[in-house]
Amino acid sequence: MTESLKTAGFLAGAVALAIAAAVVQPERRIPSTLSDEGQAFYPDFRDPQAVKAIEVVDYDESTATARPLKVEFRNSRWLIASNNDYPIDVGDRLAKTAAALMDLHKDQVRSDRAQDHAKYGVIDPLDQKVSSLQGRGKRVTLRDAQKNVLADFILGKPVEGKAGWRFVRVPGGKRTYAVKTEADPSARFADWVNAGLLRMPLANIRKVTIASYSVDASSGVLDQGDSVALTQEAGAWKSTAGAVKEAAVKALAATLDGLKIVDARAKPPEMARDLRQGEMQVSMQTALVLRQFGFLLTQSGRIVASDGEMTVEMANGVNYQIRFGDVAASAADSAKGGGGDRYLFVTTTWDAARATRYGDSSGAGEKVSHDLNARFADWFYTIANGDFRKLRLTKQDVLK
């Protein structure tokens, strides 16, 4: 065989092997000389404690809107900056999230084509130049105290057939990687705040009184509706008004126990100050602010709510008053037939005689009530519509 024929044979074999490789792994046609597989995404990012802000942007395909959340350390405390600077206790959550993202490596190169971004779900949710509503990923950005970017990723779809892997792209780059990671920071406000908004353990609830009145905000007319009282003894619920629907009442109590907020709006400083002092001043300004959220201030200083209220007595003598306001502004456009997230106005009182009646003579409930009012004073809370429906019950809902 001549030398030229041998060379041609080798070339033909190489071409055949290249074609076979492309058929077997058509998505990984990146020349090895251009591959950066195995390298760290951000090799200079080595300290998770350096993270002083995290921005998470998710995308809701049903509404074609980006949903941003930003948590940052400011004035010696952690705040959800995207939600009116709501203060939170991040614990070790942020450090763990930062450590997980810090360790990300470019495990496998999958594509160098921008046309594949939708396929892998790594379109930047903030990219307004791309018309596609599908295939957008979750963008996660970590910054230090000087607001310098420590890491920036677009987390895409899970890698099919590889548990614990997902597609990842760096914003501004074309290359898409398959990366081994469980990191998935949430863009939901409720996932960053502590569960148990009311700090109301189910076992300590002694009495729930539901006042299912309603108020027409435009006319100020109050429809008294029905009221019903429910008491709990040794885990069993009862009412002097009749036999209770056990499932509905237990669902109500469980919802109170684990109630989570989905947003919060700051009250005016003057109103917050009054609430911390235990007195609500009757003024036109206070009345106008309350009205914006579905609460009305009467001339006697009583606050009534557009969708009724409930009181909950605890074993330590603390009494919660929970008022249900209007559909939250963020949900108002999509709310149908009374649906949508709801504003809450919460206050507490403490009574020694009530505590003694329930067998608690320690007086500890007084401080609990004071601390709760100090926390509730600053915010109009928003709860999910599903929780609202479990709480805003009528007499017919809870009695057989």
N, C-alpha and C positions, 0 to 999 in steps of 0.2 A: 504494500500500500504506500503510495507516495505521501510525502510530508504534507502536501496541501490537502489531500483527502483526509488524513488524520485530523488536521486542524478543523476541517469542515465538520467531521464527525463529532469532535468535542463540542463545537459550537451548537450543533443540532441537539446534542444531549443536554447542554446547558439550557437551551431554549425550552426543551421539553420539560425539564425539571422546574423551570420558572413558571411555565403554564400550569403544571400540576400543583405547584404551591399556591398559585393564585386561585385555583379551583377549590383546593382544600381550605384555604384561609383567605377568601377574597377581600376581607375587611382589613388585612394587615399587609399592605403592599408598600410599607415604608422602607426605603433602603436603609440597611444597617448603619451606613455612614452618617445618616441624618437622624437616626433614632436617639432619643434621650431616655430610653427606658431605664428604670431603676433609680433615676436621680430624684432627689427631694424637690418638691415644688418650690419651697422657699427655704433654702439652706441656712440663711441668716436668722431665721426665726427659730430661736431655741429656748425661749423663756415664756411659758404660758402665763406667768404672773405679769408680764409686760403688757398684756391686753387690758386696755381701759375702755374699750368700746367694741360692740359687735353689732353689725347691721345685717339683718336677714330679710331678704325680699322674696316672697313666694308669689306664685301667679295663679289666679283663679280663672280657669278657662270658661266657666259658665257665665261670668260677668265681664270677661276680657279686661281685668284690672290687676295691677300689681298690688300686693299687700305687703307694705314695709313695716318692719319693727326695728327699733334701735334702742339698745341698752348701753348706758355709759356711766362711768364713774365721775361724779362731779360734786364738788363741795363736800368731800369726805363721805359720800354715800352713793349707792347705785340707784339709778333712775331709769324708768322706761321713757326715754326722751320723746319717742313717737306717740306716746299717750299721756300728754300733759305733765310730763316729769313725775309720773307716779313712782313713789319710792318702793323698793323691793329689797329683799334679802336674798342675794344670789347664792349664798353658801359656797360650796365648791363646784356648783354647776358650771359656771363660766370657765373655771380653770380646767375642768375635765373636757369641756367642749374645745377649748383652745388647744389642749394637749393632743386631742384626737386629730384636729386639723393640722397641727404643727408636724405631725408624723407622717402626713400623706406623701406618698412617693408615686412617681409616674410608672406604675407597674407594667402596663401594656399599652402601646400605641395602637389605636384602632382606626383612626382616619385623619387625614390632613385636608379634608374637603369641607368647606363651609356648607355645602349642600347636604351634608350628613348631620348637621347640628340638630335639626328637627327630629330626625330618626332616633338620635340618642338622648333627646330631651335636654340639650345643653344650650338652647337659645337663651341669651341674656333676657331676663324678665323686664329689664329696664330699657332694652333696645327698641326704640320707636321707629327705626329704619326698616325693621323686619315686619312684614305685614302678617305673618302667620300667627294665629291665636293658639296653635297647638305646638307642642314640642319645646315649650319654655321650661327652664329649670328653676332651681332655687339658688339665688346668689347670696353668698356669705362673705362678709368682709370684716376682718379684724384690724383694729387700729391701736396704736400706743397712746400715751398721754399727750404727745405732741400732734396727734391725729395722723401720724404717718401710717401707711398701709403695711401691716405685718404679713397678711395673707389675704388672698382674694380668689374665690372659687365660684364656679357655676356647677352645682350638683345636679346631675341628670337622672335618667331612668336607672333602675336596677339592671345589672347585667344578667341576661337570661342564662339560666343554668349554672350560675356561680353565686351561691348564697353569700351575703356580706360584701358584695362588690357592686359598684355603680359607676356610671360614666361621669367623667369630670372634665371640665375645660377651664382654662384661665381666661378671664375676660380680655377681649382684644386679640386673642390667639385663635388660629384655625384648628389646631390639633386637638383631637379628642382622645382621652385615655380611659382605659378600664382600670379602676382603682379599688383596692381592698380597703373598705372603710365602713364603719357603722355610724359615723358622724352624720347627724341629721338635725341641726338646730331648728327649733320651731319659730315660726313667725306669728304665732298666736299669743296674744296678750295673756290669756288665761293660763298658758303653760309656764309663764314666768312668775306669776304671783302665787302666793301660798294658798293652798286649798283650805277650806273651812273659814270662809270670810267672816262668819259670825261667831266663830269659836263656841259652838253650841253642840256639845256632845249629845247624841241621841239619848243615851241612858239617863242624862241629867234633866231632860225636858219633863216638866210636870204638868203643864197646862198650855193649851193652844186655843186662842179665841179668834175666830175668823169673822171679820166684818166685811161682808161682800157688797158694800155700797159702791156707788159710782157717782162721779161728778161731771157735769157738763161744763167744761172749762169756759166756753163762750158766754154762758148765761149764769154760771155759778150755782145752778140748781143741783141739789144733792138728792139722789135716789137712795133711800135708806137701805134697801135690799134686806137680806136676812143675816142674822148673826148666830153663831153656834160655838159652844165651848166643848173642848175635848180634853180629857185628862188621862194621864198615863200612870199606872201603878204596876210595879213588878213586870214591866214589859207589855202589859195588856192595856189597850185603849178602850175608853168608854165615854158616854155622854148622857147627861140627864135628859136630853131631848129625844133619845131613842138609840136603837142598836146601830153601831158604827160599821162602815164598810172598811174592814181591816186592811185590805190591800191599799186603798187610796190613802188612808191615814198613815200607814207605815211608809208609803212613798213620800208623803209630805214631810214626815219627821226625818227621813233619811236625806232628803234634799236640803233641809235646814242644816243638818249635820255637816254635809260636804259641799255647801254652796260655794261656787266659784264665780268670780267676776270676769266679764269679757271686755270691760273697759271702765274708765273712771273719768269724770269731769270735775275740775276743781270748783269748790264753792268760793264766793267772794270772801276775802280775809275778814271782813266785819262779821259776816254770818258765821264763819268758822269760829271766831272768837266768842260770839254769843253762845254758840252751842257748847263750846268747851266750858263755859261758865254756867251752863244749865238754864239759860234764859234766851228766848227768842224775841228780839225786839220787833214790835209792830211798826213797820215803816213801808212807804211806797216802794223803795228800792228793793227791800227784802221780798215783798209781794211779787214784784215783777220778775225777779230772778227765779223764785219758786215756780212761777207760772210757766216759765220756759221749759221746765222739766215735768210738768204735769202735777204740780202741787199748789194748793191754794191756802193762803193765810187768812183766817177769819179775824174779825175785829177783836175777838177775845184772846187772840194769840194761838189758837188751835190750828194745826196743819192738817188739812185733809188732802187725800190723794185721788187722782182721776179714776183709779181702778181698785179702790178699797185698801184695806190694811189688815194686819194681824198682830196680836200680841202673844208673846211666848214667855211663860214663867219658868225659871230654872230652879233647881234644887238649892242653889246658893242664895236665892232671893233676888237675883237679877231678873228684870223684866225688859224684854226687847219689844220695841214698837217698830214694825216693818211696814212701810207704806209703798204702794205700787203706783208709779207715775206713768208718764206717756211712753210710747214707743221711742226708743233711742234714735237720735238724729241720724246715725250711721245706717240704721235699718229702716228708716221711715219710708224710703223710696220703694223698697221691696215688700214692705209689710202689707199683707192682705187679710181682711177679716179679723183684725185684732192681733195679728201675728207680729213677729219682730221682737228683738231684744227690748228689755224694759229698764227704766230708771228705778232705783231704790233710794228711799230716804230712811235711814236707820238711826234710832236713838235708844238709849237704855236708862233705866232707873233702878235703884236698889232699895229694898225695904226690909228692915230687920225683922218685923213681925212675919213677913212672908217667908223669910229664910227659916225662922224658928218653926213655923208651921210645917215646913218641909224637912225639919230635923237638922238644920244647920245653924248652930249658934256661934260659929267661929267669927263671923263678921267679915270674912275674906271677900265676900261678894261685893262689898262696897268699893274696894280698890279695883276689882275686876270691872265694875260698871264705869268707874272713873277712867280707867285706861281705854276701855272700848269707846267711850264718848270722845276721848281725845283723838282716837284714830278715825272714827267715823265723821268727826266734825268737818274735815277738810274736803270731803268728796261726795258727789252724787255717783253712786255705783250703777253699773249696768250688768244685768244678768241675762243669760240666754233665754230665749223664748220657751224652750223645753222645760227649764226649771220654773219659769214663771207660771206655766200651766199646771205644774204639780203643786204649786203653792197657792195660787189664786183660785181656791175652790169655793163652792157654795154649800149651803146646808144640804141640798139634794145630792151633792157629790160625795159627802162624807157619811150620810145617814141612809140606812136601808128603808 
